[in-house]
Amino acid sequence: MKNVAVMALSILAIVGSTAVAQPKKSEQPAPMKRAGLSPEQAKLSFLVGTYSTETRVHLGPNASKDALGKGTSVIRWGLDSMVVFVEEKSVNRVLGNYEGFGVLEYDRNESRYVLSMYNNLGDHPQYRGTFSGDTLVLTCRVPSPGGAFDEKVVWYKDGATLRLQVLNDMGTGFVPIVDQSSRPADATGKNARDN
């Protein structure tokens, strides 16, 4: 009987040690579930596309002609549709070979849209604003050697054309500085209507 008890204890010890020795399945948390586009982010969808651009730089009331330029604009969702990336390239006689890159997002903490823009001229303004109807209106204060001024960026759709306007206020009210028309481009980058 003593041998049976010793044998039973030995079997329990072996079974117990193998149960302890088996690796436990690691419990990893489930991946974070993304909420998808919020209604505020979805409002930015009208911007997304690849465009051929025509940019008019207003040289002021005393100028005989405004500067015209042509270029491209690629506006796309990024970071799991959390932000919109804006890539601009154009050439005109005032700005030369212009390149700009921006990140546009809806900031939930501020309850407004924020555009951080960078360009090859060394500018890096950060605009904030909201929609007025179907028009996205963003503003910022721009430091300048001659004194800071206010700048407004306005984006809206005009039929199939995406319109961008930049207006400056040097203290006497906003005046147009840049007016850009962007038309959808095909895969080669040409304006779809010109094909």
C-alpha positions as CSV (number, residue, x, y, z in Angstrom):
1,M,0.0,0.0,0.0
2,K,2.9,2.3,0.8
3,N,4.3,1.7,-2.7
4,V,0.9,2.6,-4.2
5,A,0.8,5.8,-2.2
6,V,4.4,6.7,-3.3
7,M,3.6,5.9,-6.9
8,A,0.4,8.0,-6.8
9,L,2.3,10.9,-5.3
10,S,5.0,10.5,-7.9
11,I,2.4,10.6,-10.7
12,L,0.8,13.7,-9.2
13,A,4.2,15.3,-9.0
14,I,5.1,14.5,-12.6
15,V,1.6,15.7,-13.9
16,G,1.9,18.8,-11.7
17,S,5.4,19.7,-12.9
18,T,4.5,19.2,-16.6
19,A,1.4,21.4,-16.2
20,V,3.6,24.1,-14.7
21,A,6.4,23.6,-17.3
22,Q,4.1,24.0,-20.3
23,P,4.3,27.5,-21.7
24,K,1.3,29.6,-21.1
25,K,-0.3,31.2,-24.1
26,S,0.5,34.8,-24.0
27,E,-2.5,37.0,-23.9
28,Q,-1.9,40.0,-26.2
29,P,-4.4,42.8,-26.3
30,A,-6.5,43.0,-29.4
31,P,-5.3,45.6,-31.9
32,M,-6.8,49.0,-31.4
33,K,-9.9,49.4,-33.5
34,R,-9.9,52.4,-35.7
35,A,-13.0,54.5,-35.7
36,G,-12.9,55.4,-39.4
37,L,-13.4,58.8,-40.8
38,S,-15.1,61.2,-38.4
39,P,-17.7,63.5,-40.0
40,E,-15.1,66.4,-39.7
41,Q,-12.4,64.4,-41.5
42,A,-14.8,63.2,-44.2
43,K,-15.5,66.9,-45.0
44,L,-11.9,67.1,-46.4
45,S,-12.6,64.4,-49.0
46,F,-13.5,67.1,-51.6
47,L,-9.8,68.1,-51.7
48,V,-8.4,64.6,-52.5
49,G,-7.1,64.1,-56.1
50,T,-4.4,64.7,-58.6
51,Y,-4.7,68.0,-60.4
52,S,-3.2,70.2,-63.1
53,T,-3.0,73.7,-61.7
54,E,-3.0,77.2,-63.1
55,T,-1.9,79.8,-60.5
56,R,-2.4,83.5,-60.8
57,V,-0.2,85.6,-58.5
58,H,-1.7,89.1,-58.2
59,L,1.0,91.7,-58.4
60,G,-1.1,94.6,-57.1
61,P,-3.3,97.4,-58.6
62,N,-0.4,99.1,-60.3
63,A,0.9,96.1,-62.2
64,S,0.0,95.7,-65.8
65,K,-0.2,91.9,-65.7
66,D,-0.5,89.3,-63.0
67,A,2.0,86.4,-63.0
68,L,0.6,83.1,-64.3
69,G,2.0,79.7,-63.6
70,K,1.3,76.1,-64.3
71,G,1.9,73.1,-62.1
72,T,0.6,70.1,-60.3
73,S,-1.1,69.4,-57.0
74,V,-1.4,66.0,-55.4
75,I,-3.7,65.8,-52.4
76,R,-4.1,62.4,-50.7
77,W,-5.1,60.8,-47.5
78,G,-2.3,59.6,-45.2
79,L,-1.7,57.9,-41.9
80,D,-4.8,55.7,-42.1
81,S,-6.9,58.6,-43.3
82,M,-6.1,60.7,-40.2
83,V,-4.5,63.5,-42.2
84,V,-4.5,64.9,-45.8
85,F,-1.1,65.4,-47.5
86,V,-0.8,68.3,-49.9
87,E,2.0,68.4,-52.5
88,E,2.3,71.4,-54.7
89,K,4.7,72.2,-57.6
90,S,4.4,75.1,-60.0
91,V,6.5,77.6,-61.9
92,N,5.8,81.3,-62.4
93,R,7.9,84.5,-62.8
94,V,7.3,85.7,-59.2
95,L,7.8,82.5,-57.1
96,G,10.0,80.7,-59.6
97,N,10.1,76.9,-59.1
98,Y,7.7,76.6,-56.2
99,E,7.4,73.5,-54.1
100,G,5.1,73.1,-51.1
101,F,4.2,70.3,-48.8
102,G,1.4,70.5,-46.2
103,V,-0.3,68.3,-43.6
104,L,-4.0,69.1,-43.1
105,E,-6.0,67.6,-40.2
106,Y,-9.0,68.0,-38.0
107,D,-7.7,68.7,-34.5
108,R,-10.2,67.2,-32.1
109,N,-8.7,69.1,-29.1
110,E,-9.1,72.5,-30.8
111,S,-12.3,71.5,-32.7
112,R,-10.9,73.1,-35.9
113,Y,-8.8,72.2,-38.9
114,V,-5.1,72.8,-38.9
115,L,-2.8,73.1,-42.0
116,S,0.9,73.0,-41.5
117,M,2.5,74.1,-44.7
118,Y,6.2,74.1,-45.7
119,N,7.8,75.3,-48.9
120,N,11.1,75.8,-50.7
121,L,11.0,79.5,-50.0
122,G,11.6,78.8,-46.3
123,D,8.1,79.6,-45.2
124,H,6.3,77.3,-42.7
125,P,2.9,78.9,-41.7
126,Q,0.4,77.0,-39.6
127,Y,-3.2,77.9,-40.5
128,R,-6.3,77.2,-38.4
129,G,-10.0,77.4,-39.2
130,T,-13.2,75.7,-40.1
131,F,-15.8,75.4,-42.9
132,S,-18.1,78.2,-43.9
133,G,-20.8,76.2,-45.8
134,D,-18.8,74.1,-48.3
135,T,-15.7,76.4,-48.1
136,L,-12.7,75.6,-45.9
137,V,-11.4,78.9,-44.5
138,L,-8.0,78.8,-42.6
139,T,-6.1,81.8,-41.3
140,C,-2.7,82.5,-39.6
141,R,-0.6,85.4,-38.5
142,V,2.6,85.6,-40.7
143,P,5.7,87.2,-39.2
144,S,7.5,89.5,-41.6
145,P,10.4,91.9,-41.4
146,G,8.1,94.7,-42.4
147,G,5.6,93.7,-39.7
148,A,3.3,90.7,-39.2
149,F,0.2,90.4,-41.3
150,D,-2.8,88.1,-41.4
151,E,-3.2,85.5,-44.2
152,K,-6.3,83.6,-45.2
153,V,-6.4,80.4,-47.3
154,V,-9.8,79.5,-48.9
155,W,-10.5,76.1,-50.6
156,Y,-13.8,75.2,-52.3
157,K,-15.1,73.3,-55.3
158,D,-16.4,75.1,-58.4
159,G,-18.0,72.2,-60.4
160,A,-15.1,69.8,-61.2
161,T,-12.5,72.6,-60.4
162,L,-10.9,72.8,-57.0
163,R,-10.2,76.5,-56.2
164,L,-7.6,77.8,-53.8
165,Q,-7.3,81.5,-52.9
166,V,-4.8,83.1,-50.6
167,L,-5.6,86.6,-49.3
168,N,-3.4,88.9,-47.2
169,D,-4.4,91.6,-44.8
170,M,-1.7,94.2,-44.2
171,G,-4.0,96.2,-41.9
172,T,-6.5,97.5,-44.5
173,G,-8.6,94.3,-45.1
174,F,-8.0,91.1,-47.1
175,V,-6.8,91.4,-50.7
176,P,-6.3,88.5,-53.1
177,I,-2.7,87.4,-53.6
178,V,-3.0,84.0,-55.2
179,D,-5.8,82.4,-57.1
180,Q,-5.3,78.8,-58.1
181,S,-7.6,76.6,-60.3
182,S,-7.0,72.9,-60.1
183,R,-8.5,70.5,-62.6
184,P,-8.4,66.7,-62.3
185,A,-5.5,65.2,-64.1
186,D,-5.3,61.7,-65.7
187,A,-2.6,59.2,-64.8
188,T,0.0,61.0,-67.0
189,G,-0.5,64.3,-65.1
190,K,-2.3,66.0,-68.0
191,N,-5.5,67.8,-67.6
192,A,-8.3,65.3,-68.3
193,R,-10.2,67.8,-70.4
194,D,-7.2,68.5,-72.7
195,N,-7.0,64.8,-73.9
